[in-house]
């Protein structure tokens, strides 16, 4: 079985190689041309992003034709493909994957809407890849992904809503209108539709981190957790988040990763948050 995802999963090159994961490109469209988001280092990206203000670049999903070609190459040996992508509530990437799969004469591709992104998508992709290596069936893997999806929390705060506003991605976050570019919102990915929704707001990152950890604690209690701290170019915030998570939650596995530039287009560098998953859902895999 082959596992396909997109660069919004924030996988490292080491992880992609170890698990044989294929990553479809997502694109950033600068005025001077389009680039594959996986090919620009995060710091270079944020330098360009800040230099463009008040404008921001746009993003683009892969075409269905690209997916069809990718799938055709991967399934030449008649292997099954499980293609797991960022939330359909935030991107049209999944629809491109579905349309691309439909172009194949034989039905070897199963597509999955992760209903999340970044670290939350990464949990699903790594679990599927490890399960595939262990020889699990497609249906068994999909059942586990359903359980992981239902119990994953992705939550973050931003130094400013400027980038979400300029990119037209605010959606229900508009409930904070008025001081929209001054407050620091706390945003999560809603399990019901995979879209952003606000769970709070504050004037400082420190207070918002405390609120996020409290929110996570309310959800999971003393459950042993896998936590991935996420940030754009905000090492200080990431360290604060790590410390707060370690002090306030029952953490069994803790990592820090930077979000893909294609996500950073809509958040700016000042994003910090976490993806959280109960270890019980993956302890037989890792």
N, C-alpha and C positions, 0 to 999 in steps of 0.2 A: 504494500500500500504506500502511495506517495501522499505527502502532506503539502498543501499549498496555502499560503496566506498572503498578506501584503505588508508593506513596511510600517504600517500603523501598529503592528504588534510589538515594535521596539525590541526585536530579537538581536542578539549580538551575532557577529560573523561566526564565532566559535559555536554558538548554539545551532545556527543553521547548518553548519558543517557536521556537527556531532549527530544530529538527528535527521540529516538529509532533507531538510525543509526547503522548498522552493518559494521564493518571495516575488510576488508580482509587484511591479513598480507603481508608485504614485508620483504625481508630478507637481512641481512648483513652477508657476509661470511668472517669471520676472519680465520686465519691459524689454530686456535685451534677449530674451529667449527662454525656452522651457528646459528644465533639468529634471533628472530622476532624483527624487528626494533622498534616496539612499546613497547618492554619490557626492553629497555635499556635507562636510564636517559640520557638526552643530555650531561651533563657534564662528565659523565662516558664514554660516547661514544667518545667525543672529546679528552679526556685524552688518550684513547686507540689509536685513530687515529693518534695523534701526536707522540705517542711512537713508532708507526710502521714506520715512515718516514725513508727512502724515499719510502717505499712500502705503498700501501693503500689496504683496503679490497675491495671485490667486492660486488655487489648487485644481488638479484635474485627476480623474480616475482613469484606470486603464480601459481601453476599448474592449468590446466583446471579441473582436477579431484577435487582439493580443492574447486574451484568455484562451480562445479556441486553438491558436497556434501553440501556446504553452502546454495545454492539456494534450494535444495531439502528440507532441514530442515525449511527454512523460508517460503516456499510456501506450507507447509503441509495443511494449511487451505485454500488453493487455492487463496491466496492473490497475487496481482501483485507485481512484484519487479522492481524497477528502480535502475540500477547499474551504477554509475558514476565514471569514473576513470581518472587517470592522462594521460596526452597527449600520444597518440599513436606515436607521433614523438619523444618521449623520452624514452618510455618503451613499452614492449610487454604485459603489464598487461591487457590492454583492449582486446587483442586477446585471452588471456587465459580466460577472462570472457565470451567472445562471444562463444568460443569453449565449455566452461563448460555449458553455457545456452543451447546449442544445444543438450546436452546429456539428457536433461529432455524430457520426453515423451510429456508433454503438455507445450505450449509456454506461460509461465507466466512472463518471464524476458525480459525487454527492457534494452539495454545497451547504454551508452552515452559516447562519446569521449569528455572530457572536453576541449581538445586542450590546456591545461595549467596544472599548478601544484600549490602546496602550497596554499597560500591565494586565488589565483584565483579559484582553484578547491574547496576550502572551501566555497566561495560565492555560487557556483552552488549547492553544497550538502546541505547547510543550507536552501537555497531558496526552493529546491525540498522537503526537509523534512517538512518545515513549510507549504508549499502548500498542501502536502499530509495530514497533520494534519487538514487543513481547508477543505479537501474534494475535492480538485481540481482533474480533470480527468488527466489521463496519457498524453493525447495529449496537454492539456492546460499547464501542467507543462513543457513538452518538448519544447513548443513554447516559454515559458518564459526563459528556459535555453538557447535557441538559442540567444535570445536577450541579456541575461547577458554575454554569451560567446563573442559576437561581441563587447561589450562595456567595457570589463575588460582589464586592463593593469597590467601585472606583470613585474616588472623591478628591477634590483639589480646590485650592484657592489661588487667586490671581492678584498680582500687585495692581493691575488695572484691567477694566473691561474694554479698554480702547480697541484692542485687536479683535475681540469677538464682535464688537459693534461695527467696526469698519469692514469686517469680513461678512457681515450679515448672518452670523451664526448664533446670535443671542437667543432667539426663540423665546421660550418661557422665562429666560433670565431677565426679560424686559420688565418683569414685576418689580425690579429694583430701580426702575426709571426715576429720574429726578436728580439723584447724585450718582448717576450710573458710572461716571468715569472717575469718581473720587473714592467710593467705598471699595472694600475688598470682599468680594462675594465668596461664598463656599458653594461649590457646584458638584453635583453627583450625576452619574449616568443612571437614568430611571430604568428599572428592570422591565417595566411594562411596554415601553416603546423604544428603548435605546437612545433616548434624546437627553439633552442636558436639562436639569432642573435645579433650582437653588434650595439649599437647606439652611442657609443662614448668611450673615454678613457681619463684618467687623471693620474696625479702623486700623488694626495692625495685623501683620502676618502672625505674630506670636499668639495673639488671642484666637485667631482663626485656626491655627494648628491645634491649640488646646481644644477648641470646639470640634474639630474633625476627629481627634482621638476620642473625645467623649461620645461622639456619634457612633464611631466604630465599636466602642465598648458597650454601648446600649444594644447594638445589633448582635454582638457575639459573646458578651460576657467574658468568662474565663476560658473560652474555647481556644485550644492551641491553634495558632494562625501562621500562615505564610504571608509575609508583608513585603511588598516591593515599593520603596519610596521612589517617587517620580519627580523629575524637575526638568526645566528647560536649560537655563544657564543661571542657576540660583543655588549655588553650593551652600551658602549660609542657611537658606531656608530648608534645604534637604537635610542638613545636619541637625537643625532644630527638630525637624519631623522625625528623624531617626531616634533622637534622644527621647522625645515625648512618647513615641510608640513603644520603645523598650521599657520605659517607666510605667506606662499605663495599660499595657496589653500583654497577653500571654503569647509571646512571639517565639516560634520554634525555628523559623527561617526568615532571615532579613537580608534584603538586597537594596541597592540603589541603582537606578538607571535613568538615563536621559531620554526624554520623549523625542520621537522622530521630528525632524524639521517640518515635515508635511503637516503635523499637528501643531507645531509651534507657530505656524503662520497665523493661526486663529487664537493663540493664547499669549504670544510674546514670550520673552525670556523669563519673566517673573512668575512662573507657575511652579507650584510645589503641591504634592499630594501623595496619595498612596493607592495601590491596588491590594485588596485583602481577600484571602481565601482560607477557609478552614483546612488544616492539614489532613484531616480525616479523609477528605475527598481525593487526595493524591498520595497518601502514605504507602499504598500498594504499588505505586509507580516509581517513586523516587526514594 
